[in-house]
Amino acid sequence: MHNNSVSRAHGSIVAFALLLFGLINVFATTGIDRYEIYLNNKLLFKQSLDNTVNLYNLKLTEENADDQITIRYTQCNAPEKGIGRGRSISLRDNDGNIVKEWKFKDELSNEMTIPVKELLAYQKRGGELILYYAAEGLTKGQKLAALQNV
């Protein structure tokens, strides 16, 4: 009789441990949003959004006019391998007003590329400008980088 009670208790402990391990594994794989910013395939900055967000100052000059900025954003709640649907990158002023918006197709790539000459055109107007990422489930947008006036 005592052996049956011990076996049942042991079985319950093992079942609980397996359930706990399964939950930890589910939460670990859901992940956290993260992004990387590249200038002509050279990594400039990467950020994981599990901590305080450090706003990167993107320094672009006329020397970069023929270059491209690529942003790789992995959205943890997105159904397709972290690639959001209805994705866009917007350039906003200090008041949060959208100055320019680039929309991207729903593809199997998390890369979004913007010609630097387009950013420079808005940078010349003056004032602080900030790049934001937005998609389904993240409609208010996530700050990515500030354009630094040079």
Order of alpha helices (4+ residues) and beta strands (2+ residues): alpha-beta-beta-beta-beta-beta-beta-beta-alpha-beta-beta
